[in-house]
Amino acid sequence: MGSIESGYYPEASGNTMSYGQSYGQNSYGQNNGLATTGGHAMNYDRGNNFSGNGQSYDQGYGQSNGQQSYGQNNGQSYNQSSNQSYSQVNSLKQSPSIPTLKLNDGNEIPVLAFGLGSAFHGGTSDSVRNSAVSAIRNGFYHLDAAEVYGNEKELGAAIRQSGVPRSQLYITTKVWTVASNVKAAFDASLERLGVDYVDLYLINWPQIADKPDRLQQIWSEMESIKQSGRARSIGVSNFLQNHLEMILQTARIPPAVNQIEYHTYLQHGNLLDFHRQHKIVTAAYSPLAPITKAHPGPCDNIFASLARKYGVGEADIAIRWVLDQGIVAVTTSTSEERVQSLRRNLPTFKLTEGEIQELAYQGKQKHFRGYFNDIYGPDDRR
């Protein structure tokens, strides 16, 4: 996957971070792999690990019958009334390039992606192509496209112009509508991209189908595409737990990824726990929403303070908050300077467990959804 800094996840400690669901009050603390309360630990270990500088460490999450603890475990606690569980063990394999997560089908996905979505809405063909070329040449080899974005053709041109071999790139695209069958939509995407295969093919939204059995049928067609080898992995986007349960009832191949809007102000209740239990990797789009769209908010001061502490921008903190939970971050920019800044800054620091959970806790004090507000109510946090 290309070549960048080997210190993408600095200060690997070898400790296990244990997060649990509790039935009482919650506090935040690091516990060196042990549940911090008297309850039992339930780790959903995929056998995956982070490795960097010769060290390897797992993110473990424990469920306890007592109090829930997060953070540094230094006597500091943040009371919280919800029973939200942070339960994940994902693998981040440190490579010379951007790290990768291992998917449930054995393939790997780079944790940082350049998205061709909303930032390019209404943009000219030249601006889309030039931005994508710049991203590739600056080390963003994971490229996230979609039929509905209307710029797969421009991305294909950028790939050819970049001079980077197809084998070094990770290409994601998505199906939005199915006029006849998924294969026809998929073939059209491949033709527009000018490639023989994609690394990840997603159903863009559950509303692609008007009834459960139709959604199951569409997923069966996705499975056939994977079996053909022209999509290395398959998954979904914008699915809630009930949508996932629907396709899992009949699936022969489970989704490898669910790409959702995810940031401090939209944490989706127990959805990420469901992902972890079924070994579905979470990919987060719009990770910068708290800074770019939902300002002001309860996380503002924390973003600013952490940016000063680490000598980076607030956007870097917002993306690092996603990455440090073992979640793929899909971000974008039309500015080459900003793209270069992300690639330069993100490998230089890692948030502590306490900082991750403080942002999570404060983020729950506000709800913001940037997309699909015509489908979900103003207080729907799923």
N, C-alpha and C positions, 0 to 999 in steps of 0.2 A: 504493500500500500504506500509506496513512496517513502520519503525519508525526511524526518524532522527530529526535534529534540527528544532525547531519551528520558528527560526528566518531566514528562507530562504529568505524572502524579508524584510530585516530590514528597519527601519526608514520609515514605512508607514505613509504618511502624511495626507491621507484623501483628498488630492487635486486631481482634474482631470487634466490630461495632454492633452492639446488640440493642435492638429496639423492640419494644413489646406492646401488646395490647393489654390495657388494664381495666379494672372495674371500679377503680377509685380515682384518686388524684394522680396526676402525671408529673414527673420531674425529668430533667434532661441530664444525662451523664454518660461518660465513656467507662466501659467496664472490663476491658481487656479480655473479651470473649465470654464473660459469664453474665448470666441474667443478674441484674442488680437487686432484684427483689427475691423473696422466698419462693416465687412461683417456678413453674417448669419452663424450660426453654424449648421452643419449636423453631428450628432453623430449616428454612427451605433452601438447602444447599444444592446448587446445580453442579457442584464439582468444579466451579469456575473460580478464577482468582485474578487479582491484580498482580502484576509483576513489574518491577522496576528496579534497576540498579542491583539486580541479583536477589532482591527480596520479593516475597510474595505474601499477599494478605487477602483475606476474604472479608466481605461485608456480611455479617450474620445478624439476624434479627430475632429477638426472643419474645415469646408471648408469656406473660406472667399473670398470676391470679391476684397479684397485689398491686403495688404502685408501678407506674410506668416511668422509666428513666431514660433520659437522653443527655448528651453533651459531655462536659468534662468531669462530672461526678466530683466536684470540688466543694460540695455543700450548697451550691447554687441550684435553685430549682425554679421552674416556671410552671405555675399551676395551670391546668387545662381541664375543661370539663368533658371534652369529647372523648370517645373511645377509639379514635383513629389509630390504626396499627401501621407502623412502618416495617414491612416485612419483605426483605429482599436479600438474595445473594446472587448477584450478577457477576460475570467474569469480565474483567477488563484486562486484556492481554496487552502488555506493554511491548510495542514494536518500535523500530527506528522511526516510524511515522506516527500519525495520529493513532492512539490506542483503539483496539477493537473489542467488541463484546461477542461472545459465542452465542449463537442462536440455538433454538431447540432442534434444528435440523442438522447441526454440526457446522454450518457455515458461520462466518464472522462478519460483523458490521462495524465500520468505523463510527466512533462515538460523536463525531462532529461532522455535520452536513451543511452544505451550502444549498439553500432553498431557492427555487425559481418561482415562488408564489407571489404574495401580495405586494412586495416591494416593486415588482415588475408589471403590475397591473396597468394596462394602458401604455406601456413603454414601447418604443420602436424596436424593430427587429435588430437594428445595429446596437442599441443600448443593452438589450438582453444578451446578445452574443458577446459583446465586449466585456460585460460584467462577468459572464460565465468564464470566458477565457482568462480574465484576471484572477478569478477565484481559483481556477485549476492551476495556474502558474504560481500562485501563492500557496499551494499545498492543500487546497480543499479538493480532495479526490472523491469524496462522497457527494454526489450531486442528486438533489431531490426535485423531481419534476412531477407533472401530472397532466393527464389529458385536458382537464378543465382549465389549466393555466394558459393553454393556447400557445405555448412556446417550446414544445418538444423539438420542433424543427430547428429553432434557433440554438437550442442546447446541442443538438447534433452537430450543427455547423461549428459551434465553439469547441466541441470535443476534437473535431478534425483539425481545427486551426491551432489548438493548443500544442499539438505534437506529442502529447502524452499517450503512450500505448493504451488501448482499450483494456488490456489485462490489468493495468494498474489502477483503473477507475472503478468506483462502486456506483452504479446507476440505479436509482429508484424512480419508478413512475407509478401512476395510479389510474384505475378505471373509474369514470364518473357515471356514465350511462351505458346501458346495454340495449342497443337497438335490435339486434338479433341474438348474438351470443358473445360471451366474453372473448373467445378466440379472435373474432373479427375485430373487436376493439383493441386487443393486444397486438395483433398483426399490424394495425394502423399505427399504433404507438411505436413499434419497432421500426416501421418504415420512416416515420417522421424523425426519429432519433438517428436513423442510419446505422443501427447496430444489429447484431444477430441474436443478442440475448440481453436481459437485464438482470441485475443482481437481486432486486427486490421488486415485486409487483404487488400492489395493494388495492383492495376495494376502498375507494375514497370516502364513502359514507354509507351507513346502513340503509338510508332512504333510497338506495339504488333499487331496492325491491319493495313491493307493496304488501307482501305477506310473508310469513315465516318460511313456508316451503319454497318460495321463490328465492329467498336469500340462501337457503341451504343448497338449492340447485346451482346458483351462481358460484357458491364456494366449491362445489364439486367440479365446476368448470375451471376454477382456479387451480385445483389440485391436478387436473389433467395438464394444465400449462406447466406446472412445476415438474411433473413427471416427464414432460417432453424435453426438459433440460434448458428450455429457452427463458425460464425465470428460475434463478437458482434458489430463491426463497419466496414465499408468499405470505401475505398478512392483510391487515385491515387498517382503516383509519377512521377516527371519530366514532368508534364503537363504544357503547356502554356495556355493562356486565350482562344485561339481558340479551343484547345482540350477540355477544360472544357465546353465551350459553346456548343460544339458538343454533349456531353453526357447529358448536362442539358436539351437539346431540348426534349429528350424522357425519362429522368430519372423519376422514381417514388420515388426513394430515392436519395437525392443529396450526393455527396462525403462528408465525414466528414473531410478528411485531404488531403492535397497535400504536399507530401514530396519532396523538391527541394534542389539543391545546393544553399546555401544562406550564404553570408558573406559580409563584407564591400566592396569587389571588384566585387560582383555580386548581385545586389539588384533588378533586374528584372523589372525595370520600374514600370508600374501600376499593375503588377500582384497581389501584396499583397493587393492592394485596392479592386481588383475584389474578392479575397478570402473573405475579410471582408464584402463586400456587400452581399455575398452569404453564409455567416456564415461557411466558410470552414477554418479550422485551418491550419496554415502553420507549417510544420516541416522542420527544416533545417539540411541537412547533410553537411559535410565538413566545419563546422564553423571555423575551425582553418587554413583554406587554406591561409589567408593573412600572417600567421606566418610560416607555414610549407612548403608552395609551392610557394607563390607569393612574397616572400621577395627578394629585398627591394621594398618598396612601400610608398605611402604618409601617411599611417597610422602608420608607424613604431614608430615614435617619440611619438605619442599619446598613443599607446599601452605601450611603455616603461614608459612614465610619469605616466599613470594611475596605472600601476603595482607598481610603487614606492609609489604612494599616498596611495594605499589600502593594501600594503604589501603582494601582491599575485603575481602570474606569469602572463606573457603576455597572455598565453593561457586562463587563468581564465577570463581575461578582454574580450577576443574575444567571449567566450561562454556567458558571462554575457550580452554582447551587444545584443545577440540573445534573451536570456531569458527575458531581461527587455523590450523587445518589445512585449511580450506575444506570443512568438514563441517557439515551442518545439525544443530543441537542441539534435541532434544525434551525439555523439562523441564516440571515441574509443581509446584504447591504449593497447599494449601488455605488458605494464609495470604496475605491481600492485602498485608500489609507485606513479605513475602518477594518477592512478584511485583513490587511497586514498587521494591524494592531491586535486583532483577535489571535492571530497565529503567533504573534510575539508574546502576548501577555498570558494567555491561558496556561501554557506549560510552566509558568514560573511560580505558581502558588497553588495551594489546596486549602479549602475551608476546613476548619475543625468540625467535629461532630456537633459541638455546642452551637457553632455559628449556623450550621445547616438547620438545626432544629429551632433555633431562635427565629430564623426567617420563616420557617414553616409555621410556627406558632403565631407569630405576628401576622403572617399572610392570611391566616384564617379569620382575621378580624374584618376582612373586606372580601367581597365577592365581585369578580369581574370576568366576563366572558366576551371575547372579541368577535367570535364567529357563531353562527347558527342561533342567534337570538330570536329568530322567527320560529324556531323549533322548541327551544327550551325557555321556560319561564325565568323571570328576573331573579328568583331565589333558588333555582335549581342548580345545585352544586355537584351533581353527579358527573 
